[in-house]
Amino acid sequence: MKENNKAILYTIIAVLSWSTVATAFKITLRHFTYFEMLLVASISALIVFTINLTVQKKWKEIKKMSAGQWRRMAFIGALNPVAYYLVLFKSYDLLPAQVAQPINYSWPIVLLILLALFAHQPIPKIKYIGMFCSLGGVALISLGTGGINEQHLSVPGLLLAFLSAFFWGGYWMLNNRNREIDSSITLFASFLFGSIYLAIAAPWMDADLASLPGVLFAAYVGIFEMGIPFICFGLAIRKTSNPALVNQLCYLSPFLSLFLISTILGEKIFFTTYCGLILIVFGIAFNEYLAKTLTKPSKSESR
């Protein structure tokens, strides 16, 4: 199989996996608290990353990591999986899946803001178009679903869903500075620390893992939200000669997710949710592709 074909296959696996997890979150929350779900999911993902390192024979590289790199991984592990997923799972606990999922999906727009604030990377003026489109989509889902459709939405849930996008943007920004560390090792190390933190906190959180359905669904979340898709997406990016296509295919995930939310969870998908998600995806795609095409090169760049 050609490398590009393998890349497409890996991307499809990642997209299909991510499409199922919003539904899996809500089903798991019927049996577990958001903390219990994360505890099992994080350990399950850690097992996947351990197997991946073993298959790739990269344990020797872990031994070469410096104390500074381990300290960095300890901090990143506190951000992802701990802080990010605790906030994300709690937002799903408080909101319909059709609301929490699209708001969290707006993280690339949040990343632009974080890069401007902390990395001193100014936002090109044309990208404000994409930002306002995506933020307008978030507002339409939040206000439209709660107002036009007369459905009460949790304000803390909305804030947590948006905060999860900030946490993921922050994680991406910090993790992007660790390019000297292999991505497989980064995933293993961050989830190793994250699982340790969660296990230590478990007695204080009164974690009760006696529900077998809860364990199985939470393990599914760990494998198909945190584990396999991250590995497959990383392989797809490395093997493809067209990374734009790989990224574009990922835009299918939230729409497939809405279909599963409707058919499996039985949520009535409101018109405002579709419109809001389209605006979010359009804004992200505009900034990723169209903004570069429409931006005219400066005189210094054209010389």
Summary of the structure (lengths in Angstrom):
residues: 303
radius of gyration: 19.6
end to end distance: 42.2
largest distance: 67.4
contacts: 1065
relative contact order: 0.22
helix: 80%
strand: 0%
